[in-house]
Amino acid sequence: MPLLLVSMGLAQTALAQNQAGAPAAPALPDAQPKPKYPEPLVRNNVTQDRSVRIQEQQVRGATTSIHVQPLHGGAAYNVVPPSVSSSTDPARMEGQAQWKVLTFK
């Protein structure tokens, strides 16, 4: 019982100090150092009309993935964008469609 009263007294004293304007605890420095290069800008764009929903992900302005979901039936598929380094000719910048046929569990 006396231990309980002592701990309650300490808690009240600490509460009174915090209310008096004393800082509760010193600020801790960040554990991780600042990165040398900034994080890449990632954008997730969603476009939808009456028949299809398209989700596109861009990293540093380059499209990395495209997911197409028909809204009125039909299988969803992904479009794999061409690599930027392979061709800079706009006529050759074609993606390839990928469908999921089977899934195994």
C-alpha positions as semicolon CSV with decimal commas, in nm:
position;residue;x (nm);y (nm);z (nm)
1;M;0,000;0,000;0,000
2;P;0,275;0,255;0,082
3;L;0,443;0,178;-0,253
4;L;0,121;0,258;-0,434
5;L;0,091;0,593;-0,256
6;V;0,453;0,682;-0,338
7;S;0,405;0,598;-0,708
8;M;0,084;0,804;-0,719
9;G;0,270;1,097;-0,561
10;L;0,548;1,073;-0,821
11;A;0,293;1,063;-1,103
12;Q;0,122;1,377;-0,969
13;T;0,458;1,554;-0,936
14;A;0,551;1,467;-1,296
15;L;0,210;1,584;-1,417
16;A;0,251;1,913;-1,232
17;Q;0,595;1,965;-1,389
18;N;0,458;1,898;-1,740
19;Q;0,175;2,145;-1,686
20;A;0,422;2,405;-1,555
21;G;0,585;2,424;-1,899
22;A;0,881;2,189;-1,856
23;P;0,938;1,971;-2,164
24;A;0,815;1,615;-2,124
25;A;1,110;1,452;-2,300
26;P;1,394;1,572;-2,521
27;A;1,340;1,535;-2,894
28;L;1,506;1,224;-3,034
29;P;1,723;1,257;-3,343
30;D;1,626;1,065;-3,655
31;A;1,764;0,712;-3,649
32;Q;1,807;0,699;-4,027
33;P;2,049;0,933;-4,206
34;K;1,907;1,157;-4,477
35;P;1,913;0,987;-4,820
36;K;2,172;1,109;-5,067
37;Y;1,917;1,121;-5,350
38;P;1,549;1,216;-5,319
39;E;1,279;0,952;-5,344
40;P;1,144;0,907;-5,697
41;L;0,815;1,074;-5,781
42;V;0,546;0,804;-5,815
43;R;0,207;0,884;-5,969
44;N;-0,097;0,657;-5,984
45;N;-0,338;0,777;-6,253
46;V;-0,689;0,632;-6,284
47;T;-0,900;0,693;-6,594
48;Q;-1,252;0,558;-6,624
49;D;-1,535;0,587;-6,873
50;R;-1,855;0,388;-6,922
51;S;-1,683;0,071;-7,040
52;V;-1,331;0,050;-6,897
53;R;-1,116;0,153;-6,600
54;I;-0,743;0,209;-6,660
55;Q;-0,491;0,231;-6,375
56;E;-0,148;0,361;-6,473
57;Q;0,161;0,390;-6,255
58;Q;0,441;0,629;-6,345
59;V;0,781;0,651;-6,176
60;R;0,992;0,958;-6,258
61;G;0,753;1,033;-6,546
62;A;0,799;0,693;-6,717
63;T;0,504;0,453;-6,726
64;T;0,589;0,133;-6,539
65;S;0,257;-0,054;-6,538
66;I;-0,092;-0,030;-6,687
67;H;-0,391;-0,233;-6,563
68;V;-0,710;-0,240;-6,772
69;Q;-1,041;-0,356;-6,620
70;P;-1,348;-0,380;-6,847
71;L;-1,655;-0,275;-6,648
72;H;-1,923;-0,480;-6,828
73;G;-1,770;-0,826;-6,847
74;G;-1,447;-0,942;-6,999
75;A;-1,118;-1,034;-6,842
76;A;-0,889;-0,774;-6,690
77;Y;-0,541;-0,751;-6,839
78;N;-0,211;-0,571;-6,794
79;V;-0,022;-0,379;-7,058
80;V;0,356;-0,402;-7,025
81;P;0,500;-0,073;-7,147
82;P;0,805;-0,088;-7,371
83;S;1,140;-0,005;-7,217
84;V;1,243;0,349;-7,291
85;S;1,598;0,245;-7,374
86;S;1,492;0,000;-7,648
87;S;1,351;0,254;-7,893
88;T;1,282;0,623;-7,894
89;D;1,082;0,614;-8,217
90;P;0,714;0,683;-8,128
91;A;0,597;0,440;-8,399
92;R;0,782;0,155;-8,221
93;M;0,663;0,241;-7,868
94;E;0,407;-0,040;-7,833
95;G;0,314;-0,225;-7,517
96;Q;0,229;-0,593;-7,486
97;A;-0,097;-0,717;-7,331
98;Q;-0,087;-0,988;-7,063
99;W;-0,392;-1,187;-6,947
100;K;-0,411;-1,414;-6,643
101;V;-0,532;-1,750;-6,772
102;L;-0,494;-1,980;-6,472
103;T;-0,413;-1,930;-6,107
104;F;-0,269;-2,201;-5,883
105;K;-0,306;-2,207;-5,507
